[in-house]
Amino acid sequence: MSDTPQYGLEQARAQLPLIASEAVAGYSSVITRHGKPVAVVVPVEQWRDQQIRALKQGGVLALRGSGRGLWPEGAASAVSQLRDEWV
């Protein structure tokens, strides 16, 4: 990852068109905050391939927790209320 260009947040904001062009060309970039990596911009194909590999490796379990926060704490009561609306 040492050959990967790194941009501070402000620099990344100013250079976003360049960073996007680099991603289209197949190159990744690291965005840092206070010198620490916080995000990586990668080509979409690379990201898709990684997501597919992760799903194949973990199967359905790879999705575990991905819906966290979609339902309120009392999800059972929320579902019950939705069912009551359809009766």
DRENNU-80155 format. One record per residue: x, y, z of N, C-alpha, C, CB in turn; residue in one letter. Coordinates in steps of 0.02 Angstrom, whole numbers, plus 50000, padded with zeros to 5 digits. Glycine has a CB too. Example, Ala and Ser with C-alpha at 12.3 -4.5 7.8 and 13.67 -1.06 7.14 Angstrom:
<rs>
506604971650390506154977550390506604983550390505654977650452A 506424988850354506844994750357506455000250394507044997050286S 
</rs>
This chain:
<rs>
500414994150000500005000050000500435006350000499535000050060M 501095005550005501535011350007501545015049940502235009250027S 501405011549885501395014749819500725018149806501525009649765D 500235016849848499575019849839499595027149860499035015949880T 499355031649818499355038749837498905040049897499125043149779P 499125044449941498725046250000498565053749997499115044550065Q 497955055250017497715062150017497405063650085497195063349960Y 497575069450113497225071750173496515073650153497595077850205G 496075074350202495365075750188495275082050145494975076550252L 495595087450164495525093650126495815092950056495865099450163E 496385089650052496695088549986496255084149943497395085449994Q 495955078949973495515074449936494905078149911495295068549981A 494635082549952494065086549930494245090749869493815091149988R 494825093849871495035098049815495225093949753495625102349836A 495465087849765495715083649710495225078149690496375080549730Q 494595078549712494125073049700494065071149626493445074949726L 494025075849579493995073749509494605069649488493945079949464P 495195071449512495805067649497495765060649528496425071349523L 495555060249591495505053849626495005049349590495295054849699I 494445052149568493945048249531494235045849464493305052349519A 494605050149430494915048149366495415042549377495255054249334S 495795042949431496265037549447495905031049459496695039449509E 495335031249493494935025149506494685022249440494345026649553A 494445026549395494215024249329494785020949291493925030249288V 495395023449300495975020749266496245014449301496525025949263A 495935012449357496135006249391496585007149451496465001949343G 496665013249475497105014549532496705016149595497585020249516Y 496965014049652496655015449716496985021549749496695009349763S 496625024749794496895030449833496665029749905496655037249803S 497085032049950496925031850022496795038950045497505028550063V 496255039850083496105046350112496255045950187495345048450099I 496615050950212496825050850282496525056750320497585050950287T 496485055850385496295061250431496815061250486495565060450460R 497145066750494497685067450543498215062050532497405066950615H 498345060450468498865055750451498675048450456499445056850494G 498055047050478497835040050484497325038450429497515038750555K 497395032650396496925030750343496215030150370497145024250311P 495735033250335495035032850355494595030250299494785039650378V 494835030450236494435028150180494895026350122493915033550158A 494645021950079495005020050019494545020749960495295012750025V 494775024049908494395024549846494695019349799494425031949814V 494285014649777494515009249734494085009049671494505002349770V 494345006149617493935005249558493315001049574494335002049501P 492755002749544492124999249559492194991749547491555002149517V 492524989849493492604982649478492964979049534492984981749411E 493474982149561493854979149616493404978349677494474983349633Q 493014983449692492564983249750492034977749740492214990049760W 491734977349680491234972149666491534965249673490944972949595R 492124964149645492454957649650492574955749723493124957749612D 492774960649763492894959349834492244957549870493224965449868Q 491704961049854491054959649885490824952649866490534964849864Q 490894950749804490684944049781491104938749815490754943449704I 491764939749820492184934849855491984934049927492924936949851R 491834939649960491644939450031490984935550039491574946550060A 490504936749995489874933249999489954925749986489364936149950L 490374924049938490494916949923490834913449981490914916249859K 491294916950013491664913950069491224913150130492264918150086Q 490804918050144490404917850204489694915550193490394924550235G 489484914850131488794912950118488324917950149488654905850144G 487764915450172487254919650203487534922850266486624915650218V 487974919450301488244922150363488634928650351488694917050396L 488884929650291489244935850276488784941950282489554935550206A 488134940850276487654946350280487444947750352487034944750239L 487644943450399487434944150468487604951150494487774938850512R 487114954450522487204961050550487134966750500487874961450582G 487064965150436487034970550386486374974450390487114967650317S 485864971650421485234975150427485144978650494484664970350417G 485684978750534485644981850600485444989150593486314981150637R 484944991150632484714997950631484144999250584485285002450614G 483954994250544483404995150498482734994950533483424989950443L 482704991450588482094990850628482214993850697481864983450634W 481694996650727481774999350795481904993750844481145003350816P 482074995650905482224990750957481674985550964482334994251023E 481054987850967480494983150974480254980850905479914986451013G 480684977450868480514975450800479894971050798481094971750768A 479814966750848479234962350849478584966350852479274957450908A 478574971550894477964975550898477864979550835478004980250959S 478394981750802478334985350739478034980950685479014988050717A 478264974750682477984969950633477264968550649478394963450633V 477104967750713476414966550733475964972250712476374965450809S 476184978350721475794984250701475684984250625476134990650723Q 476204982650588476134982350515475634977050494476814981050482L 475644971350528475164966050512474454968250527475324959650551R 474364971750583473704974150602473414979050551473724977450671D 473854982850519473624987650468473334984150407474194992150447E 473544978050394473324974450334472714970150347473894970150309W 472484969950408471904965750424471264969450413471934963250496V 
</rs>
